[in-house]
Amino acid sequence: MSLADTVRRWLDDDAAVIYECRECGTALDSDELMCPFCGSTDVSEYDVR
């Protein structure tokens, strides 16, 4: 996911949760169980409402 996609999700009223790799900080989609960048399965979930 690109930085532009992450910003769009933040600005979208429907996007209330952000998923991020705890190891490297890469933004993930809600259906990603493993970080495509570093391979970690440790994912943080942030409610931004």
C-alpha positions in Angstrom: 0.0 0.0 0.0 1.4 3.4 -1.0 1.6 6.5 1.2 -1.1 8.1 -1.0 -3.5 5.1 -0.3 -2.9 5.4 3.4 -3.7 9.2 3.4 -6.8 8.5 1.3 -7.9 5.9 3.9 -7.3 8.5 6.7 -9.4 11.1 4.9 -12.2 8.7 4.0 -15.0 8.9 6.6 -15.6 5.1 6.2 -12.0 4.2 7.0 -12.0 3.9 10.8 -9.2 1.4 11.3 -5.6 1.5 10.2 -3.4 -1.7 10.2 0.3 -1.4 10.5 3.3 -3.8 10.8 4.7 -3.5 14.3 8.2 -4.5 13.0 8.7 -2.0 10.2 5.7 0.4 10.3 4.3 -0.5 6.8 0.6 0.2 6.4 -1.3 -2.9 5.6 -4.8 -3.8 4.3 -7.3 -5.3 6.7 -7.0 -8.7 5.0 -3.2 -8.9 5.1 -1.9 -11.2 7.8 1.8 -10.8 7.0 3.8 -7.7 6.1 4.9 -7.9 2.4 8.0 -5.8 3.2 9.6 -7.6 6.2 7.5 -10.8 6.6 6.4 -10.1 10.1 2.9 -11.4 11.2 2.8 -8.9 14.2 0.1 -6.4 13.0 -1.2 -3.4 15.0 -4.8 -2.2 14.6 -5.6 1.5 15.3 -9.1 2.9 15.5 -8.9 6.5 14.3 -12.4 7.6 14.9 
